[in-house]
Amino acid sequence: MNPKVDQYLIDGCGRCPLGGTPQCKVNDWREELELLREIVLDCGLTEELKWSVPCYTFQKKNILIVSALKDYASVSFFKGSLLQDTEGLLVAPGKNTQAARLIKFTSRQKITEWEQVLKRYIFEAIEVEKAGLQVDFKEKKELVYPAELQEKMSTDAAFAAAFDALTPGRQRGYVLYFSSAKQSKTRESRIDKYIPWILEGKGMHDR
């Protein structure tokens, strides 16, 4: 177990002012998160903290994240769209999300009921990574989403849903602005800067 994840379970992700307070959403789902953590670790993945949330990797490749949102705890697979989803459990964080898929949990009982199914999905996700399979990203509304934006949408369901909820014009403005940066670090910085705006449903030029 990674001590950084222990701290996450105490203080939350720290990406909003509620971190470390009783109102932090991690407090609402701590028991579910702890159980999901045990199940994932039992599958042999390496535990890390990325994007301020628990991230689980196989041979340094991202497989899934475990996180808490307002209405549920979740396991989100980076390449979930490539999984067979035999039980019909996977959902896209947002309507335009192409790679990530998550499973929502609203109780420890449900996690316990689905434990073996969840493990089967996790092992399949590991095999997908072993095989080197890649998601075939398609152009969206004549726009090519930069990899950094796709990554952010894959790891933050709330952000993905907020971005998808923007008007087409606002989406286009952000995509063009993010993509115009030549370096990946600059694209990441631009995305991080406008996360609060996007979460509030604002466009780049809204005041």
GROMACS elastic network, one bead per residue, 0.5 to 0.9 nm:
[ bonds ]
;  ai    aj funct       b0    kb
    1     4     6  0.87328   500
    1     5     6  0.75965   500
    1     6     6  0.79574   500
    1    37     6  0.89687   500
    1    41     6  0.79726   500
    1    46     6  0.84160   500
    1    47     6  0.64412   500
    1    48     6  0.87059   500
    2     5     6  0.54875   500
    2     6     6  0.67723   500
    2    46     6  0.87323   500
    2    47     6  0.59165   500
    2    48     6  0.63772   500
    2    49     6  0.80057   500
    3     7     6  0.63967   500
    3     8     6  0.86760   500
    4     7     6  0.51215   500
    4     8     6  0.63378   500
    4     9     6  0.88583   500
    4    48     6  0.75622   500
    4    49     6  0.63811   500
    4    54     6  0.84216   500
    5     9     6  0.62968   500
    5    10     6  0.87089   500
    5    47     6  0.79432   500
    5    48     6  0.72484   500
    5    49     6  0.62882   500
    5    52     6  0.89352   500
    5    53     6  0.74978   500
    5    54     6  0.59110   500
    5    55     6  0.89908   500
    6     9     6  0.52663   500
    6    10     6  0.66647   500
    6    11     6  0.89578   500
    7    10     6  0.50370   500
    7    11     6  0.60198   500
    7    12     6  0.74832   500
    7    13     6  0.89803   500
    8    11     6  0.52509   500
    8    13     6  0.58362   500
    8    14     6  0.83386   500
    8    26     6  0.81782   500
    8    49     6  0.85197   500
    8    52     6  0.76990   500
    8    53     6  0.70244   500
    8    54     6  0.77405   500
    9    12     6  0.57667   500
    9    13     6  0.84696   500
    9    26     6  0.65915   500
    9    27     6  0.77925   500
    9    30     6  0.64854   500
    9    33     6  0.78662   500
    9    34     6  0.79231   500
   10    20     6  0.70161   500
   10    26     6  0.78797   500
   10    27     6  0.78030   500
   10    30     6  0.84820   500
   11    14     6  0.70227   500
   11    18     6  0.89935   500
   11    19     6  0.55698   500
   11    21     6  0.72814   500
   11    24     6  0.77070   500
   11    26     6  0.77562   500
   11    27     6  0.84793   500
   12    15     6  0.82805   500
   12    18     6  0.83973   500
   12    19     6  0.53223   500
   12    20     6  0.62856   500
   12    21     6  0.87235   500
   12    24     6  0.64987   500
   12    25     6  0.75190   500
   12    26     6  0.55208   500
   12    27     6  0.78767   500
   12    52     6  0.82386   500
   12    53     6  0.80698   500
   12    68     6  0.88761   500
   13    16     6  0.78105   500
   13    19     6  0.64826   500
   13    20     6  0.87430   500
   13    24     6  0.88588   500
   13    26     6  0.82030   500
   13    51     6  0.81934   500
   13    53     6  0.58766   500
   13    67     6  0.89941   500
   14    17     6  0.70797   500
   14    18     6  0.74047   500
   14    20     6  0.73595   500
   14    24     6  0.89617   500
   14    52     6  0.71945   500
   15    18     6  0.82792   500
   15    19     6  0.70418   500
   15    52     6  0.75528   500
   16    19     6  0.59909   500
   16    24     6  0.86961   500
   17    20     6  0.83774   500
   17    21     6  0.84089   500
   17    24     6  0.86602   500
   18    21     6  0.54293   500
   18    22     6  0.77374   500
   18    23     6  0.59129   500
   18    24     6  0.50150   500
   18    25     6  0.82080   500
   19    22     6  0.83681   500
   19    23     6  0.78590   500
   19    24     6  0.54226   500
   19    25     6  0.84840   500
   19    26     6  0.86776   500
   20    23     6  0.82235   500
   20    24     6  0.66138   500
   21    24     6  0.55912   500
   21    27     6  0.86253   500
   22    25     6  0.82942   500
   22    27     6  0.66430   500
   22    28     6  0.88563   500
   23    26     6  0.84655   500
   23    27     6  0.72097   500
   23    28     6  0.82589   500
   24    27     6  0.57356   500
   24    28     6  0.75100   500
   25    28     6  0.52690   500
   25    29     6  0.68661   500
   25    30     6  0.86443   500
   25    68     6  0.63216   500
   25    69     6  0.63564   500
   25    70     6  0.59282   500
   25    71     6  0.87547   500
   26    29     6  0.53244   500
   26    30     6  0.55858   500
   26    33     6  0.80506   500
   26    67     6  0.79362   500
   26    68     6  0.56436   500
   26    69     6  0.77765   500
   26    70     6  0.87480   500
   26    73     6  0.85256   500
   27    30     6  0.52549   500
   27    31     6  0.85275   500
   27    68     6  0.89306   500
   28    31     6  0.82619   500
   28    32     6  0.88866   500
   28    68     6  0.82656   500
   28    70     6  0.82113   500
   28    71     6  0.89606   500
   28    72     6  0.86895   500
   28    73     6  0.89562   500
   29    32     6  0.53017   500
   29    33     6  0.60545   500
   29    34     6  0.86212   500
   29    68     6  0.64729   500
   29    69     6  0.85381   500
   29    72     6  0.72012   500
   29    73     6  0.61433   500
   29   106     6  0.81799   500
   29   107     6  0.83030   500
   30    33     6  0.50154   500
   30    34     6  0.60691   500
   30    35     6  0.86054   500
   30    68     6  0.83798   500
   30    73     6  0.86983   500
   31    34     6  0.51675   500
   31    35     6  0.62795   500
   31    36     6  0.86446   500
   31   107     6  0.86276   500
   31   108     6  0.70480   500
   32    35     6  0.51895   500
   32    36     6  0.61265   500
   32    37     6  0.85105   500
   32    73     6  0.66981   500
   32    74     6  0.89308   500
   32   105     6  0.77105   500
   32   106     6  0.78940   500
   32   107     6  0.64691   500
   32   108     6  0.53060   500
   32   111     6  0.74844   500
   33    36     6  0.50707   500
   33    37     6  0.60246   500
   33    38     6  0.86876   500
   33    66     6  0.70596   500
   33    67     6  0.71030   500
   33    68     6  0.74597   500
   33    73     6  0.66117   500
   33    74     6  0.81152   500
   33   108     6  0.89393   500
   34    37     6  0.50130   500
   34    38     6  0.63823   500
   34    39     6  0.88245   500
   35    38     6  0.51515   500
   35    39     6  0.63752   500
   35    40     6  0.87297   500
   35   108     6  0.73415   500
   35   111     6  0.77196   500
   35   112     6  0.84597   500
   36    39     6  0.51182   500
   36    40     6  0.61402   500
   36    41     6  0.85476   500
   36    66     6  0.73134   500
   36    73     6  0.88757   500
   36    74     6  0.84805   500
   36    75     6  0.78165   500
   36   108     6  0.88995   500
   36   111     6  0.73902   500
   36   115     6  0.86761   500
   37    40     6  0.52436   500
   37    41     6  0.60902   500
   37    42     6  0.84674   500
   37    47     6  0.88866   500
   37    54     6  0.85591   500
   37    66     6  0.73656   500
   38    41     6  0.52563   500
   38    42     6  0.60774   500
   38    43     6  0.88919   500
   39    42     6  0.50903   500
   39    43     6  0.67597   500
   39   115     6  0.71929   500
   39   118     6  0.83043   500
   39   119     6  0.72403   500
   40    43     6  0.53064   500
   40    44     6  0.72867   500
   40    45     6  0.67256   500
   40    47     6  0.88989   500
   40    56     6  0.78403   500
   40    66     6  0.89211   500
   40   118     6  0.86741   500
   40   119     6  0.73638   500
   40   122     6  0.75788   500
   41    44     6  0.53680   500
   41    45     6  0.55498   500
   41    46     6  0.72028   500
   41    47     6  0.73566   500
   41    56     6  0.82773   500
   42    45     6  0.76232   500
   42   119     6  0.86328   500
   43   119     6  0.68450   500
   43   122     6  0.73114   500
   43   123     6  0.71552   500
   44    58     6  0.81980   500
   45    56     6  0.57480   500
   45    57     6  0.55538   500
   45    58     6  0.56074   500
   45    59     6  0.86035   500
   45    63     6  0.83579   500
   45   126     6  0.88451   500
   46    55     6  0.82461   500
   46    56     6  0.53616   500
   46    57     6  0.50921   500
   46    58     6  0.63228   500
   46    59     6  0.81489   500
   46    60     6  0.81674   500
   47    54     6  0.68844   500
   47    55     6  0.60781   500
   47    57     6  0.66788   500
   48    53     6  0.83515   500
   48    54     6  0.58916   500
   48    55     6  0.51407   500
   48    56     6  0.60096   500
   48    57     6  0.75167   500
   49    52     6  0.58125   500
   49    53     6  0.53842   500
   49    55     6  0.54406   500
   49    56     6  0.82176   500
   50    53     6  0.55385   500
   50    54     6  0.64094   500
   50    55     6  0.57899   500
   50    65     6  0.87133   500
   51    54     6  0.82372   500
   51    55     6  0.83464   500
   51   152     6  0.87704   500
   51   155     6  0.76759   500
   51   156     6  0.86285   500
   52    55     6  0.88063   500
   53    65     6  0.70856   500
   53    66     6  0.70430   500
   53    67     6  0.63159   500
   53   155     6  0.88473   500
   54    64     6  0.86691   500
   54    65     6  0.56387   500
   54    66     6  0.55686   500
   54    67     6  0.68754   500
   55    62     6  0.71243   500
   55    63     6  0.77021   500
   55    64     6  0.59750   500
   55    66     6  0.66023   500
   55    67     6  0.89268   500
   56    60     6  0.89407   500
   56    61     6  0.84532   500
   56    62     6  0.62005   500
   56    63     6  0.58139   500
   56    64     6  0.54197   500
   56    65     6  0.59774   500
   56    66     6  0.81543   500
   57    60     6  0.54954   500
   57    61     6  0.51322   500
   57    63     6  0.51526   500
   57    64     6  0.70996   500
   57    65     6  0.89167   500
   57   126     6  0.88868   500
   58    61     6  0.51480   500
   58    62     6  0.66096   500
   58    63     6  0.66176   500
   58   126     6  0.69415   500
   58   129     6  0.79852   500
   58   130     6  0.87195   500
   59    62     6  0.85356   500
   61   129     6  0.74498   500
   62    65     6  0.82697   500
   62    77     6  0.86118   500
   62    78     6  0.68447   500
   62   129     6  0.86835   500
   63    76     6  0.85563   500
   63    77     6  0.59616   500
   63    78     6  0.57560   500
   63    79     6  0.74371   500
   63   122     6  0.80759   500
   63   125     6  0.65941   500
   63   126     6  0.68238   500
   63   129     6  0.76679   500
   64    75     6  0.66534   500
   64    76     6  0.53023   500
   64    78     6  0.56080   500
   64    79     6  0.83886   500
   64    80     6  0.88105   500
   64   100     6  0.89998   500
   64   102     6  0.89670   500
   64   122     6  0.82701   500
   64   125     6  0.84740   500
   64   155     6  0.85278   500
   65    74     6  0.80991   500
   65    75     6  0.57819   500
   65    76     6  0.52627   500
   65    77     6  0.67232   500
   65    78     6  0.79363   500
   65   155     6  0.71237   500
   66    73     6  0.75010   500
   66    74     6  0.57444   500
   66    76     6  0.64462   500
   67    72     6  0.88212   500
   67    73     6  0.58237   500
   67    74     6  0.55377   500
   67    75     6  0.67596   500
   67    76     6  0.80395   500
   67   156     6  0.87979   500
   68    71     6  0.80958   500
   68    72     6  0.61520   500
   68    74     6  0.62329   500
   69    72     6  0.54183   500
   69    73     6  0.59679   500
   69    74     6  0.76703   500
   69   157     6  0.81606   500
   69   158     6  0.74703   500
   70    73     6  0.81604   500
   71   104     6  0.89083   500
   71   105     6  0.89280   500
   71   106     6  0.73752   500
   72   104     6  0.59822   500
   72   105     6  0.55479   500
   72   106     6  0.50445   500
   72   107     6  0.82909   500
   73   103     6  0.84866   500
   73   104     6  0.59695   500
   73   105     6  0.52240   500
   73   106     6  0.64316   500
   73   107     6  0.84786   500
   74   102     6  0.63902   500
   74   103     6  0.55009   500
   74   105     6  0.57962   500
   74   106     6  0.86508   500
   75   101     6  0.84970   500
   75   102     6  0.54679   500
   75   103     6  0.54067   500
   75   104     6  0.69301   500
   75   105     6  0.83052   500
   76    79     6  0.89023   500
   76    80     6  0.75420   500
   76    90     6  0.87594   500
   76    93     6  0.87192   500
   76   100     6  0.66412   500
   76   101     6  0.56381   500
   76   103     6  0.64433   500
   76   104     6  0.86967   500
   76   154     6  0.78734   500
   76   155     6  0.73930   500
   76   156     6  0.89603   500
   76   157     6  0.84914   500
   77    81     6  0.83731   500
   77    99     6  0.83135   500
   77   100     6  0.55238   500
   77   101     6  0.54097   500
   77   102     6  0.59769   500
   77   103     6  0.85522   500
   77   122     6  0.83111   500
   77   125     6  0.74815   500
   77   154     6  0.80812   500
   77   155     6  0.86627   500
   78    81     6  0.83457   500
   78    99     6  0.62789   500
   78   101     6  0.69245   500
   78   102     6  0.87264   500
   78   125     6  0.87022   500
   78   151     6  0.84495   500
   78   154     6  0.60799   500
   78   155     6  0.74044   500
   79    82     6  0.57393   500
   79    83     6  0.73861   500
   79    98     6  0.87418   500
   79    99     6  0.50301   500
   79   100     6  0.53094   500
   79   101     6  0.71203   500
   79   125     6  0.73113   500
   79   128     6  0.80884   500
   79   129     6  0.85619   500
   79   133     6  0.87770   500
   79   134     6  0.77364   500
   79   135     6  0.68578   500
   79   154     6  0.86729   500
   80    83     6  0.53110   500
   80    84     6  0.86202   500
   80    85     6  0.84784   500
   80    90     6  0.74522   500
   80    91     6  0.88002   500
   80    92     6  0.85672   500
   80    98     6  0.89661   500
   80    99     6  0.60319   500
   80   102     6  0.72187   500
   80   125     6  0.73857   500
   81    84     6  0.80199   500
   81    85     6  0.86133   500
   81    90     6  0.83892   500
   81    92     6  0.83300   500
   81    98     6  0.69240   500
   81    99     6  0.52242   500
   81   100     6  0.62464   500
   81   101     6  0.61267   500
   81   135     6  0.75412   500
   82    85     6  0.87025   500
   82    99     6  0.76796   500
   82   125     6  0.81618   500
   82   128     6  0.75171   500
   82   133     6  0.81194   500
   82   134     6  0.82122   500
   82   135     6  0.70622   500
   83    86     6  0.85280   500
   83    90     6  0.88737   500
   83   101     6  0.89724   500
   83   121     6  0.73619   500
   83   124     6  0.68845   500
   83   125     6  0.67189   500
   83   128     6  0.78597   500
   84    87     6  0.86651   500
   84    88     6  0.87846   500
   84   121     6  0.84290   500
   84   124     6  0.84631   500
   85    88     6  0.52825   500
   85    89     6  0.64989   500
   85    90     6  0.64180   500
   85   121     6  0.75153   500
   86    89     6  0.79846   500
   87    90     6  0.82922   500
   87   117     6  0.80277   500
   88    91     6  0.83762   500
   89   102     6  0.79529   500
   89   103     6  0.58752   500
   89   104     6  0.80844   500
   90   101     6  0.55058   500
   90   102     6  0.52540   500
   90   103     6  0.52014   500
   90   104     6  0.82235   500
   91    94     6  0.85466   500
   91   100     6  0.85059   500
   91   101     6  0.52316   500
   91   102     6  0.53792   500
   91   103     6  0.65102   500
   91   104     6  0.83214   500
   92    95     6  0.65856   500
   92    96     6  0.80983   500
   92    97     6  0.60443   500
   92    98     6  0.77037   500
   92    99     6  0.81809   500
   92   100     6  0.63549   500
   92   102     6  0.63766   500
   92   157     6  0.84262   500
   93    96     6  0.84660   500
   93    97     6  0.64662   500
   93   100     6  0.71684   500
   93   101     6  0.65056   500
   93   102     6  0.68405   500
   93   153     6  0.77372   500
   93   154     6  0.76373   500
   93   156     6  0.80162   500
   93   158     6  0.74471   500
   93   159     6  0.86802   500
   93   160     6  0.60029   500
   93   161     6  0.60588   500
   94    97     6  0.52471   500
   94    98     6  0.87972   500
   94   153     6  0.81050   500
   94   157     6  0.71235   500
   94   158     6  0.84519   500
   94   159     6  0.86664   500
   94   160     6  0.52538   500
   94   162     6  0.79946   500
   94   163     6  0.80180   500
   94   164     6  0.59476   500
   94   165     6  0.83801   500
   95    98     6  0.84311   500
   95   160     6  0.84438   500
   95   161     6  0.74408   500
   95   164     6  0.63401   500
   95   165     6  0.87168   500
   96   140     6  0.78419   500
   96   160     6  0.81987   500
   96   161     6  0.87531   500
   96   164     6  0.63549   500
   97   100     6  0.65175   500
   97   101     6  0.82316   500
   97   150     6  0.76661   500
   97   153     6  0.69429   500
   97   154     6  0.72860   500
   97   160     6  0.71591   500
   97   161     6  0.88076   500
   97   164     6  0.83821   500
   98   101     6  0.84451   500
   98   135     6  0.77233   500
   98   136     6  0.84354   500
   98   137     6  0.66608   500
   98   138     6  0.80966   500
   98   150     6  0.82214   500
   98   154     6  0.85464   500
   99   135     6  0.61541   500
   99   136     6  0.85370   500
   99   137     6  0.78506   500
   99   150     6  0.81186   500
   99   154     6  0.68553   500
  100   150     6  0.89991   500
  100   151     6  0.88924   500
  100   153     6  0.78954   500
  100   155     6  0.77400   500
  101   154     6  0.78634   500
  102   157     6  0.85175   500
  103   118     6  0.87958   500
  105   108     6  0.78052   500
  105   110     6  0.66152   500
  105   111     6  0.64977   500
  106   109     6  0.85665   500
  106   110     6  0.70530   500
  106   111     6  0.82283   500
  107   110     6  0.53578   500
  107   111     6  0.65885   500
  107   112     6  0.88256   500
  108   111     6  0.50572   500
  108   112     6  0.61674   500
  108   113     6  0.86118   500
  109   112     6  0.51007   500
  109   113     6  0.62007   500
  109   114     6  0.86800   500
  110   113     6  0.50079   500
  110   114     6  0.61688   500
  110   115     6  0.84095   500
  111   114     6  0.51392   500
  111   115     6  0.57422   500
  111   118     6  0.83700   500
  112   115     6  0.50940   500
  112   116     6  0.83262   500
  113   116     6  0.77972   500
  113   117     6  0.84765   500
  114   117     6  0.51843   500
  114   118     6  0.58859   500
  114   119     6  0.85374   500
  115   118     6  0.50844   500
  115   119     6  0.61721   500
  115   120     6  0.86287   500
  116   119     6  0.50725   500
  116   120     6  0.62201   500
  116   121     6  0.87506   500
  117   120     6  0.50322   500
  117   121     6  0.63750   500
  117   122     6  0.87086   500
  118   121     6  0.50928   500
  118   122     6  0.62129   500
  118   123     6  0.86989   500
  119   123     6  0.61344   500
  119   124     6  0.84789   500
  120   123     6  0.52337   500
  120   124     6  0.61746   500
  120   125     6  0.86393   500
  121   124     6  0.50336   500
  121   125     6  0.61584   500
  121   126     6  0.86973   500
  122   125     6  0.50155   500
  122   126     6  0.63201   500
  122   127     6  0.87462   500
  123   126     6  0.50244   500
  123   127     6  0.63345   500
  123   128     6  0.86997   500
  124   127     6  0.50236   500
  124   128     6  0.62252   500
  124   129     6  0.87513   500
  125   129     6  0.64228   500
  125   130     6  0.86944   500
  126   129     6  0.51522   500
  126   130     6  0.61862   500
  126   131     6  0.86686   500
  127   131     6  0.60939   500
  127   132     6  0.85680   500
  128   131     6  0.52349   500
  128   132     6  0.64085   500
  128   133     6  0.57028   500
  128   134     6  0.84740   500
  129   132     6  0.50165   500
  129   133     6  0.62017   500
  129   134     6  0.84152   500
  130   133     6  0.78712   500
  134   137     6  0.88283   500
  137   140     6  0.89464   500
  137   144     6  0.88269   500
  137   145     6  0.89445   500
  138   144     6  0.77166   500
  139   142     6  0.58137   500
  139   143     6  0.56751   500
  139   144     6  0.50481   500
  139   145     6  0.73852   500
  140   143     6  0.51145   500
  140   144     6  0.62174   500
  140   145     6  0.73902   500
  141   144     6  0.82905   500
  141   168     6  0.86163   500
  141   172     6  0.88437   500
  143   172     6  0.72986   500
  143   175     6  0.73865   500
  143   176     6  0.80867   500
  144   175     6  0.77061   500
  144   176     6  0.88027   500
  144   179     6  0.83789   500
  145   148     6  0.82325   500
  145   149     6  0.63913   500
  145   150     6  0.65607   500
  145   175     6  0.61932   500
  145   176     6  0.86424   500
  145   178     6  0.87276   500
  145   179     6  0.75376   500
  146   149     6  0.54040   500
  146   150     6  0.64242   500
  146   151     6  0.87271   500
  146   175     6  0.73804   500
  146   178     6  0.72975   500
  146   179     6  0.58301   500
  146   187     6  0.82492   500
  147   151     6  0.60402   500
  147   152     6  0.85915   500
  147   184     6  0.87046   500
  148   151     6  0.50186   500
  148   152     6  0.62327   500
  148   153     6  0.86580   500
  148   178     6  0.87414   500
  148   184     6  0.72345   500
  148   185     6  0.89497   500
  148   187     6  0.68028   500
  148   188     6  0.60443   500
  148   191     6  0.80481   500
  149   152     6  0.50674   500
  149   153     6  0.61684   500
  149   154     6  0.85032   500
  149   175     6  0.82273   500
  149   178     6  0.80402   500
  149   187     6  0.83014   500
  149   188     6  0.77578   500
  149   191     6  0.70874   500
  150   153     6  0.51256   500
  150   154     6  0.60766   500
  150   155     6  0.87331   500
  150   160     6  0.88422   500
  151   154     6  0.50037   500
  151   155     6  0.63020   500
  151   156     6  0.86407   500
  152   155     6  0.52754   500
  152   156     6  0.60040   500
  152   157     6  0.87367   500
  152   159     6  0.75914   500
  152   160     6  0.76030   500
  152   188     6  0.88916   500
  152   191     6  0.84511   500
  153   156     6  0.53827   500
  153   157     6  0.63894   500
  153   158     6  0.83192   500
  153   159     6  0.61684   500
  153   161     6  0.82163   500
  153   163     6  0.83127   500
  154   157     6  0.68983   500
  154   160     6  0.73346   500
  155   159     6  0.86273   500
  155   160     6  0.84990   500
  156   159     6  0.53348   500
  156   160     6  0.62618   500
  156   161     6  0.87389   500
  157   160     6  0.50236   500
  157   161     6  0.61276   500
  157   162     6  0.85276   500
  158   161     6  0.52417   500
  158   162     6  0.61606   500
  158   163     6  0.86369   500
  158   199     6  0.77834   500
  159   162     6  0.50467   500
  159   163     6  0.60708   500
  159   164     6  0.85340   500
  159   195     6  0.74001   500
  159   198     6  0.74322   500
  159   199     6  0.63266   500
  160   163     6  0.51918   500
  160   164     6  0.61381   500
  160   165     6  0.85623   500
  161   164     6  0.51578   500
  161   165     6  0.61635   500
  161   166     6  0.89470   500
  161   199     6  0.87354   500
  162   165     6  0.50662   500
  162   166     6  0.66274   500
  162   198     6  0.62224   500
  162   199     6  0.54021   500
  162   200     6  0.77417   500
  162   201     6  0.66166   500
  163   166     6  0.53910   500
  163   167     6  0.87760   500
  163   170     6  0.89500   500
  163   171     6  0.69950   500
  163   198     6  0.60977   500
  163   199     6  0.74165   500
  163   201     6  0.76804   500
  164   167     6  0.80408   500
  164   168     6  0.87286   500
  164   171     6  0.77917   500
  165   168     6  0.88082   500
  165   171     6  0.89045   500
  165   201     6  0.73654   500
  166   169     6  0.79559   500
  166   170     6  0.60116   500
  166   171     6  0.60226   500
  166   198     6  0.76823   500
  166   201     6  0.59716   500
  166   202     6  0.75583   500
  166   203     6  0.77855   500
  167   170     6  0.52856   500
  167   171     6  0.62558   500
  167   172     6  0.86202   500
  167   201     6  0.86919   500
  167   203     6  0.85131   500
  168   171     6  0.50521   500
  168   172     6  0.60408   500
  168   173     6  0.85985   500
  169   172     6  0.50749   500
  169   173     6  0.61973   500
  169   174     6  0.87414   500
  169   203     6  0.83179   500
  170   173     6  0.50802   500
  170   174     6  0.63323   500
  170   175     6  0.86370   500
  170   201     6  0.89953   500
  170   202     6  0.76710   500
  170   204     6  0.71561   500
  170   205     6  0.89450   500
  171   174     6  0.53103   500
  171   175     6  0.61336   500
  171   176     6  0.85900   500
  171   203     6  0.77198   500
  172   175     6  0.51430   500
  172   176     6  0.60490   500
  172   177     6  0.84495   500
  173   176     6  0.53927   500
  173   177     6  0.61497   500
  173   178     6  0.85970   500
  173   203     6  0.75285   500
  173   204     6  0.69965   500
  174   177     6  0.51009   500
  174   178     6  0.59716   500
  174   179     6  0.83703   500
  174   191     6  0.84260   500
  174   194     6  0.87073   500
  174   203     6  0.75642   500
  174   204     6  0.67568   500
  175   178     6  0.52125   500
  175   179     6  0.59107   500
  175   180     6  0.84487   500
  176   179     6  0.51824   500
  176   180     6  0.60596   500
  177   180     6  0.53480   500
  177   181     6  0.73569   500
  177   187     6  0.85810   500
  177   190     6  0.81340   500
  178   181     6  0.61370   500
  178   186     6  0.82891   500
  178   187     6  0.52849   500
  178   188     6  0.80070   500
  178   189     6  0.89835   500
  178   190     6  0.61912   500
  178   191     6  0.66691   500
  179   182     6  0.76429   500
  179   187     6  0.67527   500
  180   187     6  0.80070   500
  181   184     6  0.74484   500
  181   185     6  0.87936   500
  181   186     6  0.60313   500
  181   187     6  0.56278   500
  181   190     6  0.86141   500
  182   185     6  0.88691   500
  182   186     6  0.73704   500
  182   187     6  0.76790   500
  183   186     6  0.53453   500
  183   187     6  0.64633   500
  183   188     6  0.88129   500
  184   187     6  0.50346   500
  184   188     6  0.61612   500
  184   189     6  0.85549   500
  185   188     6  0.50589   500
  185   189     6  0.61061   500
  185   190     6  0.86363   500
  186   190     6  0.61616   500
  186   191     6  0.86194   500
  187   190     6  0.51674   500
  187   191     6  0.62751   500
  187   192     6  0.86804   500
  188   191     6  0.51549   500
  188   192     6  0.61629   500
  188   193     6  0.86007   500
  189   192     6  0.51268   500
  189   193     6  0.61345   500
  189   194     6  0.88304   500
  190   193     6  0.51365   500
  190   194     6  0.65275   500
  190   195     6  0.88384   500
  191   194     6  0.54172   500
  191   195     6  0.62312   500
  192   195     6  0.53112   500
  192   196     6  0.82367   500
  193   196     6  0.73946   500
  193   197     6  0.83397   500
  194   197     6  0.51661   500
  194   198     6  0.61947   500
  194   199     6  0.86203   500
  194   203     6  0.89753   500
  194   204     6  0.76335   500
  195   198     6  0.51349   500
  195   199     6  0.61018   500
  195   200     6  0.86386   500
  196   199     6  0.51518   500
  196   200     6  0.63439   500
  196   201     6  0.88028   500
  196   202     6  0.87084   500
  197   200     6  0.51519   500
  197   201     6  0.63505   500
  197   202     6  0.51260   500
  197   203     6  0.69444   500
  197   204     6  0.75232   500
  197   206     6  0.86602   500
  198   202     6  0.54739   500
  198   203     6  0.69423   500
  198   204     6  0.85105   500
  199   202     6  0.75696   500
  202   205     6  0.79661   500
  202   206     6  0.58523   500
  202   207     6  0.80772   500
  203   206     6  0.52814   500
  203   207     6  0.86505   500
  204   207     6  0.85441   500
